[in-house]
Amino acid sequence: MADLKARLRTDLAAAIKSRETTRMAALRMALASITTEEVAGDEARELSDGEVEKVLTREVKKRKEAAEAFAGAGRVEQAQAERDEAAVLTDYLPKQLSDDELSALVSDAVAEVTGQLGEAPGPRQMGQVMKAANAKVAGRAEGGRVAAAVKALLQK
């Protein structure tokens, strides 16, 4: 069993014992999503820690989007509950990169791609640079942040 998944299960048991409703709800939902991912496809499989992190990232994103929707509809309590669940799940993800760290990694990716192609950096290399940048970032920044940083650098 993946270490991260085991940690989620252990923390769920502790949350149930201490009656932490928000933590309990968030962990149950995350474990359900992980199980769904494991049985999706032709045959069941055990997810690696990296795959579990991707599922958790997706769940955090869902919670943030739901919080925005609830806040927009004037449902403040539900919006806060979604934000609280997102915060619980964020604790299990790798620390997010700062803007400076992200810029440095994107700069490296641009240099790497343009060096291979022998061209000046431009918007046409967006896809190739995104691929290289995402490999370097490895889930430590949201895709939108990475795309914005790449776009800004390629348009200089």
VENSUL-V157657 format. One record per residue. N is the residue number from 1. RES is the residue in one small letter. SS is DSSP state (~ for helix, > for strand, _ for the rest). PSI is psi in whole degrees, -180 to 180 (NA if undefined). Layout:
<<N;RES;SS;PSI> <N;RES;SS;PSI>>
//
This chain:
<<1;m;_;143> <2;a;_;142> <3;d;~;-42> <4;l;~;-42> <5;k;~;-41> <6;a;~;-41> <7;r;~;-40> <8;l;~;-44> <9;r;~;-43> <10;t;~;-45> <11;d;~;-33> <12;l;~;-45> <13;a;~;-42> <14;a;~;-39> <15;a;~;-37> <16;i;~;-44> <17;k;~;-39> <18;s;_;4> <19;r;_;44> <20;e;_;96> <21;t;~;-43> <22;t;~;-49> <23;r;~;-43> <24;m;~;-47> <25;a;~;-44> <26;a;~;-45> <27;l;~;-38> <28;r;~;-46> <29;m;~;-41> <30;a;~;-45> <31;l;~;-35> <32;a;~;-41> <33;s;~;-39> <34;i;~;-45> <35;t;~;-42> <36;t;~;-44> <37;e;~;-38> <38;e;~;-35> <39;v;~;-2> <40;a;_;148> <41;g;_;-165> <42;d;_;-38> <43;e;_;151> <44;a;_;147> <45;r;_;163> <46;e;_;130> <47;l;_;144> <48;s;_;169> <49;d;~;-39> <50;g;~;-42> <51;e;~;-37> <52;v;~;-40> <53;e;~;-39> <54;k;~;-42> <55;v;~;-44> <56;l;~;-39> <57;t;~;-44> <58;r;~;-42> <59;e;~;-40> <60;v;~;-43> <61;k;~;-43> <62;k;~;-44> <63;r;~;-41> <64;k;~;-41> <65;e;~;-41> <66;a;~;-39> <67;a;~;-42> <68;e;~;-43> <69;a;~;-45> <70;f;~;-43> <71;a;~;-41> <72;g;~;-29> <73;a;_;4> <74;g;_;16> <75;r;_;79> <76;v;~;-43> <77;e;~;-44> <78;q;~;-38> <79;a;~;-44> <80;q;~;-39> <81;a;~;-41> <82;e;~;-42> <83;r;~;-40> <84;d;~;-43> <85;e;~;-41> <86;a;~;-40> <87;a;~;-39> <88;v;~;-47> <89;l;~;-32> <90;t;~;-30> <91;d;_;-23> <92;y;_;-5> <93;l;_;157> <94;p;_;153> <95;k;_;134> <96;q;_;148> <97;l;_;147> <98;s;_;168> <99;d;~;-38> <100;d;~;-44> <101;e;~;-41> <102;l;~;-45> <103;s;~;-41> <104;a;~;-44> <105;l;~;-39> <106;v;~;-39> <107;s;~;-43> <108;d;~;-43> <109;a;~;-42> <110;v;~;-46> <111;a;~;-41> <112;e;~;-48> <113;v;~;-46> <114;t;~;-29> <115;g;~;-38> <116;q;~;-38> <117;l;~;-22> <118;g;_;25> <119;e;_;165> <120;a;_;144> <121;p;_;140> <122;g;_;173> <123;p;~;-24> <124;r;~;-23> <125;q;~;9> <126;m;~;-50> <127;g;~;-45> <128;q;~;-40> <129;v;~;-40> <130;m;~;-42> <131;k;~;-47> <132;a;~;-41> <133;a;~;-43> <134;n;~;-34> <135;a;~;-39> <136;k;~;-38> <137;v;~;-38> <138;a;_;52> <139;g;_;6> <140;r;_;7> <141;a;_;149> <142;e;_;149> <143;g;~;-37> <144;g;~;-40> <145;r;~;-42> <146;v;~;-47> <147;a;~;-42> <148;a;~;-42> <149;a;~;-42> <150;v;~;-47> <151;k;~;-45> <152;a;~;-40> <153;l;~;-37> <154;l;~;-19> <155;q;_;2> <156;k;_;NA>>
//
